[in-house]
Amino acid sequence: MPPFNFTSWAPATFILTGIPGMEKSHIWISILFCSMYLAALLGNGVLLFVIKTEQSLHEPMYLFLSMLAVADLMMSTTTVPKMLALFWFNARETSFGACLTQMFFLHFSYSAESVVLVAMAFDRYVAICYPLRYTAVLTQSVIMKTGLVAVVRSFCIIFPCIFLLKRLPFCGHNVIQHTYCEHMGIARLACADISVNILYGLAVPFTVIMLDIVLIAVSYILILLTLFRLPSRTARHKAFSTCGSHVCVILLFYVPASFSVLTHRFGHTIPRHIHILLANLYVLTPPMLNPIVYGVRTRQIKEKLVKIPQLQQRAAAEKEKSHCVYLSLWESQTITSSDTFFPKKSKSIDIVHEGLSQRRTVSTRSV
């Protein structure tokens, strides 16, 4: 007897339900989510523009910040547009392949952003604790290798999830009680043993993310120990304020995601709408807050942002000036060309004509 083809049991489409129990509030929730998404697009877009156009910001700290902005844009754009289409146009259906693609890029961008946060914590540690060795440690080669590690590690962790899901039979179950597709949300629909998915979904990513959290915590603890030894109270207060805001954003990034992962395994008594709201929190809040906390509060970027309107006014004035110069040149060329086709009478010609007229007058008198 030939083996049963489980892949034929995969549904053609999945149906996303949104937030169960809060269907009447979908419009109001979508307005909030849309506002947060637009703020994330604007903040990260401006941040990338400033870092790219300003040569003075091509330093390790700002290059890591641009990597963070790219990861934020990828993570929010992977989920929010489909979510808003669900809320506004009732577009609940998504194909099996599109669902797996969304799941891959969601988890991929989350893992990549975690690596970037570790790199940024290490960057601050070296800058504060060993400022004289900063340029020697964080070279361009190290920055490029960090970006490569973020991409390769995330791909190696998340790509096996696609095969773990494609091997499962779903027996016609295709309703996902969520606003987007994620690994365990899809695996729960299968009508077969998903212990491998649970083990992989908990052990591998959770272990890697926990390692990142430990590295970030160690970096900030060492930074705080160094700050306690600063003689200036003002400098100490400013540094504590900056580190405190960084830690708050990091907690908003890791805590909801960890809660979402653990809820799939242990939180069966937690209301479904609470789980989904927190799951949406970690794909919207960090992308919205990171440009403010890491970008606008940084003095160099704040100065460049203030200069943008001045540069725009200067560019407009230069454009108007060049336009006036162009018009004057065009007018001069027009006059020159008219003189070429319709030349004016010269003085010598006028004198010759005047002499001839005088001779004719004399000859007439003599006659």
C-alpha distance (Angstrom), angle and dihedral (degrees) to the residues before:
residue distance angle dihedral
M1 . . .
P2 3.81 . .
P3 3.81 117.5 .
F4 3.77 115.9 -94.5
N5 3.79 114.3 -100.7
F6 3.78 103.7 -126.2
T7 3.80 93.2 178.6
S8 3.80 89.7 69.8
W9 3.79 87.6 66.7
A10 3.80 92.9 64.9
P11 3.82 109.7 112.6
A12 3.78 119.9 -117.9
T13 3.79 91.1 -133.8
F14 3.78 139.7 14.4
I15 3.80 123.9 -142.3
L16 3.81 118.8 -139.8
T17 3.80 114.7 -151.8
G18 3.79 99.3 -165.6
I19 3.80 114.8 -142.4
P20 3.83 109.4 -12.6
G21 3.77 113.7 -132.4
M22 3.82 93.3 16.5
E23 3.81 100.2 73.0
K24 3.83 92.3 124.7
S25 3.80 89.9 56.1
H26 3.81 96.3 48.8
I27 3.82 93.2 103.8
W28 3.81 93.9 51.9
I29 3.79 92.0 43.9
S30 3.80 90.2 49.1
I31 3.83 91.0 54.3
L32 3.80 89.6 54.4
F33 3.81 93.1 45.6
C34 3.81 91.8 46.2
S35 3.81 91.5 51.2
M36 3.79 91.2 50.0
Y37 3.80 91.2 47.4
L38 3.82 93.4 49.9
A39 3.80 89.7 48.3
A40 3.81 89.2 51.3
L41 3.81 92.0 49.3
L42 3.80 92.6 47.9
G43 3.80 96.1 43.9
N44 3.79 97.0 45.8
G45 3.81 92.5 40.4
V46 3.81 92.8 53.1
L47 3.80 90.2 44.8
L48 3.81 92.6 53.4
F49 3.81 91.1 45.7
V50 3.82 93.5 51.7
I51 3.81 93.9 45.9
K52 3.80 92.1 47.6
T53 3.80 97.3 46.9
E54 3.81 98.1 41.8
Q55 3.79 111.7 74.5
S56 3.81 91.3 -164.8
L57 3.82 90.2 64.0
H58 3.82 94.6 58.8
E59 3.79 90.4 106.6
P60 3.84 130.5 119.9
M61 3.80 95.8 -98.3
Y62 3.80 94.0 52.4
L63 3.80 94.3 40.7
F64 3.81 88.7 55.5
L65 3.79 87.5 47.6
S66 3.81 90.6 54.2
M67 3.83 89.5 50.7
L68 3.80 88.5 52.3
A69 3.81 90.7 50.7
V70 3.82 91.7 51.4
A71 3.82 91.3 49.8
D72 3.83 90.4 48.2
L73 3.79 92.3 50.7
M74 3.80 91.7 48.3
M75 3.80 94.0 48.7
S76 3.80 96.3 47.1
T77 3.82 95.6 40.2
T78 3.80 91.0 50.4
T79 3.81 92.1 61.1
V80 3.81 113.9 17.6
P81 3.86 102.5 63.2
K82 3.81 91.8 53.4
M83 3.79 89.8 43.8
L84 3.80 92.0 53.3
A85 3.81 90.9 47.0
L86 3.80 87.7 54.3
F87 3.81 92.7 50.4
W88 3.81 98.0 41.7
F89 3.81 105.6 31.3
N90 3.81 101.1 22.2
A91 3.84 88.6 -119.6
R92 3.78 94.8 163.5
E93 3.79 100.7 152.4
T94 3.78 123.2 90.3
S95 3.78 127.8 169.8
F96 3.79 122.6 -110.7
G97 3.81 91.8 -112.6
A98 3.82 93.4 46.6
C99 3.79 90.3 50.0
L100 3.81 92.0 52.4
T101 3.81 90.4 46.4
Q102 3.79 91.8 52.0
M103 3.80 90.6 47.8
F104 3.82 92.0 50.3
F105 3.81 96.8 49.8
L106 3.81 92.5 42.6
H107 3.80 94.3 55.2
F108 3.81 92.2 35.4
S109 3.81 93.3 55.8
Y110 3.81 91.4 44.5
S111 3.81 91.9 53.3
A112 3.82 91.9 44.9
E113 3.80 91.6 50.5
S114 3.79 89.7 51.1
V115 3.82 89.7 56.7
V116 3.82 90.6 48.7
L117 3.82 91.1 51.3
V118 3.81 89.3 53.2
A119 3.81 89.9 49.9
M120 3.81 91.5 49.1
A121 3.82 91.6 49.8
F122 3.81 89.4 50.8
D123 3.82 89.5 47.5
R124 3.82 91.0 54.8
Y125 3.81 90.8 45.2
V126 3.82 92.8 54.8
A127 3.82 93.1 42.1
I128 3.82 93.6 52.1
C129 3.79 102.7 32.1
Y130 3.83 100.4 33.7
P131 3.83 106.6 19.9
L132 3.82 94.4 158.4
R133 3.80 91.5 57.7
Y134 3.81 95.6 44.3
T135 3.80 98.4 102.7
A136 3.80 92.1 42.1
V137 3.82 94.0 51.8
L138 3.82 101.7 38.6
T139 3.79 102.5 49.1
Q140 3.80 127.3 161.0
S141 3.80 89.0 -99.9
V142 3.81 91.7 55.3
I143 3.82 91.2 49.8
M144 3.81 92.3 50.7
K145 3.80 91.4 47.8
T146 3.81 90.1 50.2
G147 3.80 91.2 54.5
L148 3.80 90.3 47.3
V149 3.82 91.3 50.1
A150 3.81 90.4 51.1
V151 3.82 91.5 53.4
V152 3.82 98.2 41.4
R153 3.80 95.9 43.7
S154 3.80 93.2 47.9
F155 3.80 92.1 47.8
C156 3.82 93.2 49.0
I157 3.81 92.0 49.4
I158 3.81 99.6 44.6
F159 3.81 104.0 33.3
P160 3.87 94.7 72.3
C161 3.82 88.5 58.8
I162 3.81 89.2 70.8
F163 3.81 92.2 59.1
L164 3.80 92.1 42.2
L165 3.82 88.6 57.7
K166 3.81 98.2 40.2
R167 3.81 91.5 56.9
L168 3.83 92.3 58.4
P169 3.84 125.1 95.2
F170 3.80 114.1 -135.3
C171 3.82 100.7 -168.9
G172 3.79 91.6 -143.9
H173 3.82 95.1 -52.8
N174 3.78 106.3 138.3
V175 3.83 108.4 146.3
I176 3.82 112.5 111.2
Q177 3.79 113.7 -166.0
H178 3.78 94.6 -145.3
T179 3.80 142.8 79.1
Y180 3.82 93.7 -113.6
C181 3.80 140.9 13.8
E182 3.78 119.7 -87.9
H183 3.80 132.5 168.1
M184 3.78 102.0 -102.1
G185 3.80 93.4 35.3
I186 3.81 88.7 61.4
A187 3.81 95.2 39.6
R188 3.83 91.6 54.6
L189 3.82 89.3 65.9
A190 3.80 93.3 61.2
C191 3.80 120.6 107.7
A192 3.82 93.3 -145.2
D193 3.78 139.0 68.9
I194 3.82 109.5 -61.7
S195 3.81 97.4 179.2
V196 3.81 90.4 117.9
N197 3.81 90.7 53.7
I198 3.80 91.2 48.1
L199 3.79 92.5 47.7
Y200 3.80 93.6 47.0
G201 3.80 93.8 41.1
L202 3.79 91.1 53.3
A203 3.78 106.2 31.1
V204 3.80 106.2 40.8
P205 3.83 104.6 38.6
F206 3.80 93.4 32.1
T207 3.82 92.2 51.9
V208 3.79 92.0 48.8
I209 3.80 93.5 46.2
M210 3.81 91.0 47.1
L211 3.81 88.6 53.4
D212 3.82 89.2 52.8
I213 3.81 91.0 49.2
V214 3.81 91.3 50.7
L215 3.81 92.1 49.8
I216 3.82 91.6 49.0
A217 3.81 91.3 47.4
V218 3.82 92.3 50.2
S219 3.81 91.1 48.9
Y220 3.80 93.7 51.7
I221 3.82 92.7 44.2
L222 3.80 89.9 54.9
I223 3.80 89.6 46.2
L224 3.81 91.3 51.9
L225 3.81 91.5 49.5
T226 3.79 88.8 53.8
L227 3.80 92.3 47.0
F228 3.81 91.6 53.9
R229 3.80 88.0 63.0
L230 3.80 94.7 54.8
P231 3.83 111.0 116.2
S232 3.81 95.6 -148.6
R233 3.80 115.5 79.8
T234 3.83 91.6 -159.5
A235 3.80 92.6 53.7
R236 3.79 90.0 46.2
H237 3.80 92.6 51.3
K238 3.81 92.6 47.5
A239 3.81 92.3 48.8
F240 3.83 91.9 47.9
S241 3.80 90.5 50.2
T242 3.82 91.6 51.6
C243 3.80 94.0 46.1
G244 3.80 91.1 45.7
S245 3.80 92.7 55.2
H246 3.82 90.1 47.2
V247 3.80 91.6 52.0
C248 3.83 92.0 49.2
V249 3.81 92.1 53.6
I250 3.82 91.0 46.0
L251 3.82 90.2 52.2
L252 3.81 90.6 49.5
F253 3.79 87.9 53.0
Y254 3.81 99.6 47.4
V255 3.82 105.9 29.8
P256 3.86 99.8 59.4
A257 3.82 91.5 43.0
S258 3.80 92.1 49.4
F259 3.80 89.6 46.5
S260 3.82 90.4 52.0
V261 3.80 93.0 50.2
L262 3.81 94.0 47.0
T263 3.81 92.7 45.3
H264 3.81 90.9 62.3
R265 3.80 89.3 59.2
F266 3.79 106.9 29.6
G267 3.81 110.2 8.4
H268 3.79 102.1 80.2
T269 3.81 91.3 135.3
I270 3.81 94.2 54.1
P271 3.84 112.7 102.2
R272 3.77 112.0 -102.4
H273 3.80 95.4 -128.9
I274 3.82 91.4 54.8
H275 3.78 90.3 52.6
I276 3.81 93.2 49.4
L277 3.81 94.4 45.2
L278 3.81 90.9 53.2
A279 3.81 90.2 45.4
N280 3.82 88.5 55.5
L281 3.78 90.2 46.7
Y282 3.79 95.4 67.0
V283 3.82 94.0 50.6
L284 3.83 93.4 49.7
T285 3.80 111.4 28.9
P286 3.85 101.5 55.1
P287 3.84 93.9 46.3
M288 3.80 88.7 51.4
L289 3.82 97.1 44.8
N290 3.82 101.8 36.8
P291 3.84 95.5 74.1
I292 3.81 89.3 51.1
V293 3.79 98.7 43.9
Y294 3.80 99.0 37.7
G295 3.81 99.1 26.7
V296 3.80 117.4 28.6
R297 3.81 92.7 37.8
T298 3.81 89.9 54.6
R299 3.81 109.2 95.5
Q300 3.81 97.3 -139.9
I301 3.80 94.1 50.6
K302 3.80 91.6 43.7
E303 3.82 89.6 54.9
K304 3.80 91.5 49.7
L305 3.80 91.6 48.4
V306 3.80 90.4 52.7
K307 3.81 89.7 51.5
I308 3.82 94.3 52.9
P309 3.86 95.5 82.1
Q310 3.81 89.8 46.3
L311 3.79 90.8 50.4
Q312 3.80 90.6 48.5
Q313 3.83 91.2 51.5
R314 3.79 90.7 47.8
A315 3.80 91.2 48.7
A316 3.81 90.7 49.6
A317 3.83 90.9 49.7
E318 3.80 91.7 48.6
K319 3.80 90.1 47.9
E320 3.81 91.1 51.5
K321 3.81 90.7 46.9
S322 3.80 92.1 50.4
H323 3.81 89.1 47.9
C324 3.82 90.4 54.1
V325 3.81 91.0 48.3
Y326 3.78 89.6 50.4
L327 3.82 91.4 51.3
S328 3.81 92.5 49.8
L329 3.80 91.2 49.3
W330 3.78 90.2 48.1
E331 3.82 91.6 50.9
S332 3.81 92.3 48.8
Q333 3.79 91.2 49.2
T334 3.82 89.7 49.2
I335 3.81 92.0 52.7
T336 3.80 91.8 47.0
S337 3.77 92.3 50.7
S338 3.84 91.6 49.3
D339 3.78 89.7 52.3
T340 3.78 89.5 52.0
F341 3.78 94.1 54.8
F342 3.84 96.3 35.1
P343 3.82 107.0 30.7
K344 3.81 119.6 -164.8
K345 3.83 122.2 -120.6
S346 3.73 113.1 -96.6
K347 3.83 125.1 -133.9
S348 3.83 93.2 -108.9
I349 3.79 91.7 57.2
D350 3.80 90.6 49.5
I351 3.83 90.9 51.2
V352 3.83 91.9 49.8
H353 3.80 91.1 51.2
E354 3.82 90.7 48.2
G355 3.87 91.2 50.6
L356 3.77 92.6 50.6
S357 3.80 91.9 50.9
Q358 3.84 91.0 51.3
R359 3.86 91.9 51.4
R360 3.78 91.1 51.2
T361 3.83 90.1 52.4
V362 3.84 93.5 51.4
S363 3.80 93.2 47.7
T364 3.78 90.6 51.4
R365 3.84 92.3 52.4
S366 3.81 92.8 49.8
V367 3.76 91.3 54.1
